[in-house]
C-alpha cells in the first residue's frame, strides 16, 4: 500500500547509493533515479546532495527519512494485521542468513515451513553475519540467522543451537590421520580462511587468540566468502580450513573430506536476530519458533 517512491527513497537513503538501492529493490538504476526525481518534484525539495564522490541527505532528506521509516513500518503492520484478522499466516517474509546457515541448514527449514504455510512467500538474502545485521537494522529484512551472537544494541539475539567448527582437509593431507589438533600445530600449514566480516572468521580468530596464536601469523593462502568454494579448494590439497561440521557432513560421509576436532573443541552458537523496537507479525513469530525447533534437530551430529 505504501507509495513506491517512498520505498525507493528509503532504500537509497539507507545505503546512500542508487546502485545498491537498485540491487536491493530488483530495479534498474535509471528507474530508481526517476522515482527519486518524482518524489522530489512532489514534495518541492531536494532530498539528496549529489557530487562526484557520492550522495548525502539534505536537511529535508533527513526529515523525510525519519517519517519514511515510520510510514513503511506502519504500512507493513497494517497489511499484516488485516491478513491476521482473517486467520491467515500470509505475506512476504524477508529472511537474512549467513552463508553457512543459508547453504546447509535453511533450505530444508524453509521448505517445511512453506508446506505448512503455503501463503507465505519467503525471500532470502545471503551474506555474512555483519551484512545480515545491517539489513535488519535498515528494516529491509524481518529477521536473520547469524553465526555467533549479535553485539548490535538495536537487535534482539536468541541462541538457536550449538555448531561445532572443525579442521577440514583432504584425505591425503598431513592432518587427516590426527584424532584432534591444537591451534599451535596449525601455524605453519597453508590455511584457507573465510573473509573479514564472516561470523566463522570472527569465531576462529578469537579461538586462535585465546590459544596464544595471533591470527596474522597464520599461513593464510586464500580468503573466500563461499563455503562451497572453500571446500573445493581444500579438496585439492591446497591447505586446511576451519568450517562448520554441518557444512561438510555430506563430503565427510563420502570420504571426500576429513574433519578433525580442535583441541580444545571449538563450539559456537547459531542465533536468530531481529529488530528490538518493531512490530512483529504472527508470521514472523511463527517462523522464528518453527526455525528454532528445526535448527535444534539439524544441529551437527558426529559424522
Beta strands, then each sheet from edge to edge (+ up, - down):
strand 1: 48-51
strand 2: 54-57
strand 3: 91-97
strand 4: 120-126
strand 5: 143-147
strand 6: 155-169
strand 7: 180-181
strand 8: 191-194
strand 9: 220-224
strand 10: 241-244
strand 11: 258-275
sheet 1: 1+ 2-
sheet 2: 4+ 3+ 5+ 11- 6+ 10-
sheet 3: 4+ 3+ 5+ 11- 7-
sheet 4: 8+ 9+
end
